[in-house]
Amino acid sequence: MDISIVIPLLNEQESLPELTSWIERVMTQHNFSYEVIFIDDGSTDNSWQTIQDLSSKNGSLKGIRFLRNYGKSQALHAGFAKAQGDVIITMDADLQDSPDEIPGLYEMITQQNFDLVSGWKKKRYDNTLTKNLPSKLFNAAARKTSGVQLNDFNCGLKAYKNVVIKNIEVFGEMHRYIPVLAKNAGFKKIGEKVVQHQARKYGESKFGIDRFVNGFLDLITIWFLGKFGKRPMHLFGLLGTFMFLIGLLSAGYIGAMKLWKLYTHEPTILVTDNPWFYIALTTMVIGTQLFLAGFLGEIILRTKSNEERYKIQEAI
């Protein structure tokens, strides 16, 4: 199979028939063998019924329905697990991503041998101050922190080699950082393609300003996981040992000075009356806790098992 198109959605019943027809037209024109995987992320409208109706008319359409809303990352995870195409395309269901871009993305993966190609909505139809400025700051911070030079990390229109999506795990709210996850997994050839941005035709946007705040927090998380996720002892153990030694040397110095003053009959105070003693003691305790945190992290990494991430109600 040439292409798997993975489409997470939430309350998009109005756009699904038009999107499906558009995808079918593009796939037929270019003679692609394909499948479309809709992931209904707990919609409260008739999105699932629409998917069932469309699937009964076209055997290339498949669907997964979550029991409740779990988020886009979980939807993509489920879609990636089901996808069988040589190239996997992800896009949103709101008609803001154009299926006409699929052949170009497919060519960059198959002919130019990119591992991953991310869309760049250079010209947007929702270019408001509340979206544009935070988005630019977010993308600049993501480039600086991750080293992946993309202009639009949050674009839903992306293309992947099958081997990429089978070797990364999208969790939490990390769908924004799939290129970073791919880079951390060893896939270095990551490209970008300017894509057309469509104005929203139906419904309302599911994203608010809070997604940028969450995005920055997720960026810190993925930086940490990429650098120390497989070796937490390298961070916590180092910091813990450093702090413990500082506290121990400080406490030793305080004790030595106390003994020296007693020996020379100089006036002195009780060690427990010295505030620096408690600072040294606190430093030693914190250092011990950090060391134990790294040690426990290493144990968890070696014993962890996959947890249930979501519940699928039904699939077609």
KOLNUNU-535308 format. One record per residue (C-alpha): residue number from 1; chain; x, y, z negated. Coordinates in steps of 0.02 Angstrom, whole numbers, plus 50000, padded with zeros to 5 digits. Layout:
<recs>
[NUM,"A",[X,Y,Z]],
...
</recs>
This chain:
<recs>
[1,"A",[50000,50000,50000]],
[2,"A",[50068,50171,50048]],
[3,"A",[49988,50289,49923]],
[4,"A",[49899,50284,49755]],
[5,"A",[49810,50446,49710]],
[6,"A",[49785,50464,49522]],
[7,"A",[49654,50593,49473]],
[8,"A",[49612,50627,49290]],
[9,"A",[49449,50721,49264]],
[10,"A",[49331,50792,49135]],
[11,"A",[49156,50847,49184]],
[12,"A",[49189,50869,49370]],
[13,"A",[49035,50783,49446]],
[14,"A",[49002,50925,49569]],
[15,"A",[49176,50922,49647]],
[16,"A",[49200,50733,49660]],
[17,"A",[49101,50700,49822]],
[18,"A",[49187,50842,49914]],
[19,"A",[49358,50793,49848]],
[20,"A",[49332,50611,49897]],
[21,"A",[49276,50657,50072]],
[22,"A",[49426,50771,50092]],
[23,"A",[49548,50635,50036]],
[24,"A",[49469,50506,50152]],
[25,"A",[49486,50625,50299]],
[26,"A",[49670,50657,50265]],
[27,"A",[49711,50473,50237]],
[28,"A",[49621,50422,50397]],
[29,"A",[49706,50555,50501]],
[30,"A",[49879,50495,50447]],
[31,"A",[49836,50310,50447]],
[32,"A",[49888,50285,50265]],
[33,"A",[49838,50133,50165]],
[34,"A",[49784,50202,49999]],
[35,"A",[49687,50191,49837]],
[36,"A",[49608,50329,49734]],
[37,"A",[49602,50302,49545]],
[38,"A",[49484,50417,49451]],
[39,"A",[49509,50423,49263]],
[40,"A",[49354,50490,49176]],
[41,"A",[49423,50563,49016]],
[42,"A",[49263,50557,48914]],
[43,"A",[49152,50664,49026]],
[44,"A",[48982,50713,48957]],
[45,"A",[48902,50747,49127]],
[46,"A",[48867,50622,49266]],
[47,"A",[49047,50608,49326]],
[48,"A",[49056,50420,49295]],
[49,"A",[48894,50386,49387]],
[50,"A",[48960,50488,49533]],
[51,"A",[49122,50387,49533]],
[52,"A",[49023,50225,49534]],
[53,"A",[48917,50285,49681]],
[54,"A",[49069,50339,49780]],
[55,"A",[49160,50176,49742]],
[56,"A",[49014,50073,49807]],
[57,"A",[49033,50160,49975]],
[58,"A",[49223,50154,49984]],
[59,"A",[49321,50004,49921]],
[60,"A",[49480,50110,49906]],
[61,"A",[49404,50207,49761]],
[62,"A",[49431,50141,49585]],
[63,"A",[49387,50211,49417]],
[64,"A",[49431,50202,49233]],
[65,"A",[49316,50271,49100]],
[66,"A",[49376,50316,48926]],
[67,"A",[49263,50294,48777]],
[68,"A",[49296,50475,48727]],
[69,"A",[49408,50620,48775]],
[70,"A",[49591,50573,48746]],
[71,"A",[49679,50705,48849]],
[72,"A",[49764,50717,49018]],
[73,"A",[49923,50628,48966]],
[74,"A",[49828,50473,48913]],
[75,"A",[49726,50478,49073]],
[76,"A",[49884,50484,49178]],
[77,"A",[49960,50343,49077]],
[78,"A",[49810,50232,49115]],
[79,"A",[49811,50281,49299]],
[80,"A",[49998,50248,49316]],
[81,"A",[49977,50075,49240]],
[82,"A",[49844,50033,49371]],
[83,"A",[49928,50114,49523]],
[84,"A",[50001,49997,49654]],
[85,"A",[50056,50114,49794]],
[86,"A",[50235,50143,49849]],
[87,"A",[50207,50328,49819]],
[88,"A",[50096,50395,49680]],
[89,"A",[50012,50563,49699]],
[90,"A",[49934,50652,49551]],
[91,"A",[49810,50793,49573]],
[92,"A",[49669,50879,49480]],
[93,"A",[49486,50846,49520]],
[94,"A",[49430,51028,49524]],
[95,"A",[49473,51056,49709]],
[96,"A",[49612,51178,49663]],
[97,"A",[49739,51051,49728]],
[98,"A",[49729,51024,49916]],
[99,"A",[49735,50844,49982]],
[100,"A",[49810,50917,50142]],
[101,"A",[49974,50929,50046]],
[102,"A",[49983,50740,50022]],
[103,"A",[50069,50697,50189]],
[104,"A",[50207,50825,50155]],
[105,"A",[50235,50760,49980]],
[106,"A",[50236,50580,50045]],
[107,"A",[50366,50625,50176]],
[108,"A",[50481,50704,50046]],
[109,"A",[50475,50544,49942]],
[110,"A",[50493,50419,50084]],
[111,"A",[50602,50513,50208]],
[112,"A",[50703,50632,50100]],
[113,"A",[50719,50503,49961]],
[114,"A",[50664,50613,49816]],
[115,"A",[50619,50521,49657]],
[116,"A",[50490,50652,49611]],
[117,"A",[50419,50805,49698]],
[118,"A",[50324,50937,49601]],
[119,"A",[50204,51061,49679]],
[120,"A",[50231,51248,49659]],
[121,"A",[50076,51356,49669]],
[122,"A",[50173,51509,49721]],
[123,"A",[50017,51608,49766]],
[124,"A",[49876,51583,49642]],
[125,"A",[49693,51632,49641]],
[126,"A",[49684,51643,49452]],
[127,"A",[49829,51762,49435]],
[128,"A",[49767,51850,49278]],
[129,"A",[49879,51929,49147]],
[130,"A",[49830,51800,49015]],
[131,"A",[49883,51658,49130]],
[132,"A",[50023,51731,49234]],
[133,"A",[50138,51806,49103]],
[134,"A",[50131,51661,48978]],
[135,"A",[50154,51539,49123]],
[136,"A",[50311,51628,49182]],
[137,"A",[50383,51631,49006]],
[138,"A",[50337,51448,48981]],
[139,"A",[50417,51392,49145]],
[140,"A",[50575,51495,49112]],
[141,"A",[50593,51416,48939]],
[142,"A",[50563,51243,49011]],
[143,"A",[50697,51268,49145]],
[144,"A",[50823,51332,49018]],
[145,"A",[50790,51196,48891]],
[146,"A",[50773,51045,49005]],
[147,"A",[50893,51088,49146]],
[148,"A",[50758,51040,49273]],
[149,"A",[50747,51185,49396]],
[150,"A",[50562,51192,49436]],
[151,"A",[50455,51348,49453]],
[152,"A",[50289,51270,49405]],
[153,"A",[50299,51130,49277]],
[154,"A",[50112,51129,49247]],
[155,"A",[50058,51101,49428]],
[156,"A",[49950,50944,49432]],
[157,"A",[49996,50905,49612]],
[158,"A",[50150,50794,49607]],
[159,"A",[50221,50644,49700]],
[160,"A",[50324,50501,49628]],
[161,"A",[50409,50344,49682]],
[162,"A",[50320,50195,49607]],
[163,"A",[50475,50147,49509]],
[164,"A",[50473,50317,49422]],
[165,"A",[50299,50306,49348]],
[166,"A",[50329,50126,49294]],
[167,"A",[50482,50177,49194]],
[168,"A",[50419,50330,49100]],
[169,"A",[50290,50341,48963]],
[170,"A",[50174,50491,48961]],
[171,"A",[50116,50520,48783]],
[172,"A",[50041,50656,48675]],
[173,"A",[50025,50811,48784]],
[174,"A",[50182,50777,48885]],
[175,"A",[50100,50777,49057]],
[176,"A",[50175,50950,49084]],
[177,"A",[50348,50877,49065]],
[178,"A",[50342,50721,49172]],
[179,"A",[50490,50788,49276]],
[180,"A",[50590,50804,49114]],
[181,"A",[50538,50629,49059]],
[182,"A",[50593,50565,49230]],
[183,"A",[50760,50653,49216]],
[184,"A",[50788,50580,49042]],
[185,"A",[50747,50408,49112]],
[186,"A",[50885,50426,49242]],
[187,"A",[50792,50490,49396]],
[188,"A",[50894,50639,49449]],
[189,"A",[50830,50684,49624]],
[190,"A",[50685,50798,49581]],
[191,"A",[50619,50917,49713]],
[192,"A",[50488,51052,49731]],
[193,"A",[50365,51097,49868]],
[194,"A",[50263,51256,49886]],
[195,"A",[50081,51202,49892]],
[196,"A",[49918,51290,49926]],
[197,"A",[49814,51341,49778]],
[198,"A",[49625,51336,49798]],
[199,"A",[49504,51446,49704]],
[200,"A",[49395,51348,49583]],
[201,"A",[49231,51307,49669]],
[202,"A",[49132,51219,49532]],
[203,"A",[49126,51221,49343]],
[204,"A",[49243,51309,49224]],
[205,"A",[49427,51294,49183]],
[206,"A",[49468,51170,49045]],
[207,"A",[49623,51267,48992]],
[208,"A",[49643,51419,48881]],
[209,"A",[49785,51522,48813]],
[210,"A",[49815,51391,48679]],
[211,"A",[49889,51273,48808]],
[212,"A",[50043,51385,48821]],
[213,"A",[50069,51383,48633]],
[214,"A",[50051,51194,48634]],
[215,"A",[50165,51189,48786]],
[216,"A",[50307,51274,48693]],
[217,"A",[50287,51158,48545]],
[218,"A",[50288,51008,48662]],
[219,"A",[50445,51078,48744]],
[220,"A",[50535,51076,48577]],
[221,"A",[50474,50898,48549]],
[222,"A",[50532,50835,48717]],
[223,"A",[50700,50921,48698]],
[224,"A",[50725,50834,48532]],
[225,"A",[50666,50666,48598]],
[226,"A",[50774,50680,48752]],
[227,"A",[50928,50721,48651]],
[228,"A",[50903,50623,48490]],
[229,"A",[50749,50515,48518]],
[230,"A",[50854,50357,48538]],
[231,"A",[50980,50403,48404]],
[232,"A",[50899,50504,48263]],
[233,"A",[51044,50459,48148]],
[234,"A",[51159,50566,48255]],
[235,"A",[51061,50721,48205]],
[236,"A",[50988,50685,48033]],
[237,"A",[51135,50581,47975]],
[238,"A",[51261,50715,48027]],
[239,"A",[51162,50857,47946]],
[240,"A",[51128,50753,47791]],
[241,"A",[51310,50704,47768]],
[242,"A",[51367,50883,47795]],
[243,"A",[51245,50955,47668]],
[244,"A",[51280,50818,47541]],
[245,"A",[51467,50850,47551]],
[246,"A",[51442,51038,47530]],
[247,"A",[51333,51008,47377]],
[248,"A",[51453,50880,47305]],
[249,"A",[51606,50991,47327]],
[250,"A",[51512,51139,47254]],
[251,"A",[51457,51038,47102]],
[252,"A",[51634,50973,47082]],
[253,"A",[51703,51150,47089]],
[254,"A",[51577,51208,46957]],
[255,"A",[51624,51062,46844]],
[256,"A",[51809,51089,46868]],
[257,"A",[51795,51275,46825]],
[258,"A",[51696,51230,46670]],
[259,"A",[51832,51110,46612]],
[260,"A",[51969,51235,46652]],
[261,"A",[51887,51372,46548]],
[262,"A",[51862,51252,46404]],
[263,"A",[52044,51202,46415]],
[264,"A",[52105,51382,46417]],
[265,"A",[51978,51434,46283]],
[266,"A",[51898,51561,46397]],
[267,"A",[51715,51608,46369]],
[268,"A",[51599,51502,46474]],
[269,"A",[51417,51453,46492]],
[270,"A",[51329,51288,46503]],
[271,"A",[51333,51207,46675]],
[272,"A",[51143,51198,46668]],
[273,"A",[51137,51387,46643]],
[274,"A",[51234,51416,46804]],
[275,"A",[51113,51448,46951]],
[276,"A",[51245,51386,47075]],
[277,"A",[51235,51214,46996]],
[278,"A",[51052,51199,47047]],
[279,"A",[51090,51262,47222]],
[280,"A",[51225,51129,47239]],
[281,"A",[51109,50996,47169]],
[282,"A",[50968,51046,47288]],
[283,"A",[51089,51039,47435]],
[284,"A",[51141,50863,47387]],
[285,"A",[50960,50807,47372]],
[286,"A",[50912,50882,47541]],
[287,"A",[51067,50804,47620]],
[288,"A",[51018,50634,47551]],
[289,"A",[50841,50653,47617]],
[290,"A",[50902,50700,47790]],
[291,"A",[51019,50551,47794]],
[292,"A",[50877,50435,47741]],
[293,"A",[50763,50513,47875]],
[294,"A",[50891,50468,48008]],
[295,"A",[50914,50294,47937]],
[296,"A",[50725,50263,47932]],
[297,"A",[50710,50331,48109]],
[298,"A",[50837,50203,48170]],
[299,"A",[50742,50063,48082]],
[300,"A",[50576,50119,48157]],
[301,"A",[50650,50124,48332]],
[302,"A",[50707,49945,48315]],
[303,"A",[50544,49879,48245]],
[304,"A",[50409,49985,48324]],
[305,"A",[50271,49904,48427]],
[306,"A",[50157,49983,48554]],
[307,"A",[50005,50058,48472]],
[308,"A",[49833,50069,48549]],
[309,"A",[49832,50237,48639]],
[310,"A",[49654,50242,48704]],
[311,"A",[49500,50134,48727]],
[312,"A",[49433,50101,48900]],
[313,"A",[49245,50081,48905]],
[314,"A",[49235,50007,49080]],
[315,"A",[49328,50001,49245]],
[316,"A",[49289,49967,49427]],
</recs>
